[in-house]
Amino acid sequence: MDHKSLLASLSGEERNSLTVLSDWPGLFKLVQHVVFMAVLVWAILAGVPGWPVLMLPLGIQYVFLFTLLHETVHRTPFRNVWLNRLAGRICSVVLILPADWFRYFHLAHHRFTQEPGKDPELAEPKPETVRQYIVHISGLAVWRGHLTTLFRNAVQANRDSFVPARGKAKVMREAQAMVVLYAILLAGSLWTGSTMAFWTWILPLLVGQPFLRLYLLAEHGRCAFVANMFENTRTTFTNRLVRWLAWNMPYHAEHHAYPAVPYHKLPAFHARTREHLQVTEDGYARFSANYVKSLES
C-alpha cells in the first residue's frame, strides 16, 4: 500500500484525531528546550569547570531548532498561528536561515519529494565519495549556502523558481531585516569588546552542525526517486532522546505521507503506518555506517 492509499483508508474520525492541533504539548516541549539551552549558556558564561565541552550539547540543541523551524512551516507545533510564526522567527534568527524563504523551499520539497529537477533539496546532490561526505558532514557548504541565500535575497529580487512572485518582496524584506539585526549584534560586540555571542552562539552552531547533517542525510539519502512517500523517505527507529531533540521527525516517512499531523501525533500515526513503510533503519549510527560503506573512495 502506498501513502495515498493509506490516507484514503483513514476514517474521518481518524483524520480528525491525527490532525487536531494544540498549543500545550508544543509549549511544554519548547520550555524544556529553552531551559536546557539557558542552563548551558549560563554554565559557559560562568566558566564552570570544563565549560568548553558544554558548547557541543548547546550547539546540538541550537542546530536541532531546525526541526522546530521545519514544523512551523507546516503550522503544526502550535494551534495559535502567532505562536507558530514567533517560534519560526526565533529559530530562523538563531540558525541564520530566513523563515519565509525556507517555507517556500520546504513546501516545494514536499510537493516534489525526490523528483529530480523539481525537488529543491536535490539541487545539492547527496555525497557519493568520501571527500564529498566529509565536506557535507562538516556543514561548511550549508553555512556558505545560508549566508549566500541571506545576502542575495537582501540585495536583489529572489530568482528561485519555488518562490512565487507574490512572495519575492516578503523574502527580500525578511533578509534585509535579518542582515540589519546581525549587523547591530556585530557592531555591539565590537563596540563593547564582548565575545559572548561567539562562545554561546556562533562556535556552538559550528560544532553542532555536523550532527544535524548526519541526521538529515538519513531522511532521504539512498531513497528511491519515486512518488510514494513510503519509498522515497526513510523512517529511522531511534531512542526517546533523539525523538525529543528532533520533534519526532525521525518518523519522517509518516510526516511526508501526512504533513498535517502535528509532531506529537506522529507516534500514533506511525502505529497506523508501520507495516507499510518500505525504507527504515535501526538507528542513525547504523545508517551512517551503511552510507559510508557505499561511498566511492
ChimeraX attribute file (.defattr): number of C-alpha atoms within 10 A of each C-alpha:
attribute: neighborCount
match mode: 1-to-1
recipient: residues
	/A:1	13
	/A:2	16
	/A:3	21
	/A:4	14
	/A:5	9
	/A:6	14
	/A:7	15
	/A:8	9
	/A:9	11
	/A:10	12
	/A:11	10
	/A:12	10
	/A:13	8
	/A:14	12
	/A:15	16
	/A:16	12
	/A:17	14
	/A:18	18
	/A:19	19
	/A:20	13
	/A:21	22
	/A:22	15
	/A:23	15
	/A:24	12
	/A:25	13
	/A:26	22
	/A:27	14
	/A:28	10
	/A:29	15
	/A:30	17
	/A:31	11
	/A:32	13
	/A:33	16
	/A:34	13
	/A:35	11
	/A:36	14
	/A:37	19
	/A:38	13
	/A:39	12
	/A:40	20
	/A:41	20
	/A:42	13
	/A:43	18
	/A:44	21
	/A:45	13
	/A:46	10
	/A:47	11
	/A:48	11
	/A:49	10
	/A:50	10
	/A:51	16
	/A:52	14
	/A:53	11
	/A:54	17
	/A:55	25
	/A:56	20
	/A:57	15
	/A:58	24
	/A:59	26
	/A:60	21
	/A:61	22
	/A:62	24
	/A:63	25
	/A:64	23
	/A:65	25
	/A:66	20
	/A:67	19
	/A:68	24
	/A:69	26
	/A:70	23
	/A:71	24
	/A:72	24
	/A:73	21
	/A:74	16
	/A:75	21
	/A:76	25
	/A:77	30
	/A:78	22
	/A:79	16
	/A:80	13
	/A:81	13
	/A:82	11
	/A:83	17
	/A:84	22
	/A:85	18
	/A:86	12
	/A:87	18
	/A:88	24
	/A:89	19
	/A:90	14
	/A:91	24
	/A:92	21
	/A:93	15
	/A:94	16
	/A:95	22
	/A:96	18
	/A:97	22
	/A:98	26
	/A:99	24
	/A:100	23
	/A:101	23
	/A:102	17
	/A:103	20
	/A:104	19
	/A:105	19
	/A:106	20
	/A:107	17
	/A:108	18
	/A:109	19
	/A:110	17
	/A:111	13
	/A:112	17
	/A:113	24
	/A:114	25
	/A:115	17
	/A:116	13
	/A:117	10
	/A:118	16
	/A:119	19
	/A:120	22
	/A:121	20
	/A:122	15
	/A:123	10
	/A:124	10
	/A:125	10
	/A:126	15
	/A:127	19
	/A:128	14
	/A:129	14
	/A:130	15
	/A:131	12
	/A:132	16
	/A:133	17
	/A:134	13
	/A:135	15
	/A:136	20
	/A:137	19
	/A:138	19
	/A:139	21
	/A:140	15
	/A:141	12
	/A:142	16
	/A:143	16
	/A:144	11
	/A:145	12
	/A:146	16
	/A:147	15
	/A:148	12
	/A:149	17
	/A:150	22
	/A:151	15
	/A:152	16
	/A:153	24
	/A:154	21
	/A:155	12
	/A:156	11
	/A:157	14
	/A:158	21
	/A:159	12
	/A:160	13
	/A:161	12
	/A:162	19
	/A:163	18
	/A:164	12
	/A:165	12
	/A:166	8
	/A:167	14
	/A:168	19
	/A:169	16
	/A:170	16
	/A:171	22
	/A:172	23
	/A:173	15
	/A:174	19
	/A:175	25
	/A:176	18
	/A:177	13
	/A:178	20
	/A:179	18
	/A:180	12
	/A:181	13
	/A:182	14
	/A:183	12
	/A:184	12
	/A:185	13
	/A:186	13
	/A:187	12
	/A:188	12
	/A:189	15
	/A:190	11
	/A:191	9
	/A:192	8
	/A:193	9
	/A:194	12
	/A:195	11
	/A:196	13
	/A:197	13
	/A:198	12
	/A:199	16
	/A:200	22
	/A:201	18
	/A:202	16
	/A:203	15
	/A:204	24
	/A:205	24
	/A:206	19
	/A:207	18
	/A:208	22
	/A:209	25
	/A:210	21
	/A:211	17
	/A:212	21
	/A:213	16
	/A:214	19
	/A:215	22
	/A:216	15
	/A:217	19
	/A:218	23
	/A:219	21
	/A:220	22
	/A:221	17
	/A:222	15
	/A:223	17
	/A:224	16
	/A:225	15
	/A:226	15
	/A:227	17
	/A:228	19
	/A:229	27
	/A:230	27
	/A:231	21
	/A:232	22
	/A:233	31
	/A:234	26
	/A:235	25
	/A:236	23
	/A:237	15
	/A:238	16
	/A:239	11
	/A:240	10
	/A:241	10
	/A:242	17
	/A:243	16
	/A:244	15
	/A:245	18
	/A:246	21
	/A:247	25
	/A:248	21
	/A:249	27
	/A:250	26
	/A:251	25
	/A:252	23
	/A:253	29
	/A:254	26
	/A:255	23
	/A:256	22
	/A:257	21
	/A:258	20
	/A:259	18
	/A:260	18
	/A:261	24
	/A:262	26
	/A:263	26
	/A:264	21
	/A:265	16
	/A:266	23
	/A:267	15
	/A:268	12
	/A:269	23
	/A:270	18
	/A:271	10
	/A:272	13
	/A:273	19
	/A:274	16
	/A:275	9
	/A:276	14
	/A:277	19
	/A:278	18
	/A:279	19
	/A:280	21
	/A:281	15
	/A:282	12
	/A:283	17
	/A:284	19
	/A:285	13
	/A:286	12
	/A:287	19
	/A:288	15
	/A:289	10
	/A:290	12
	/A:291	17
	/A:292	16
	/A:293	11
	/A:294	13
	/A:295	14
	/A:296	12
	/A:297	10
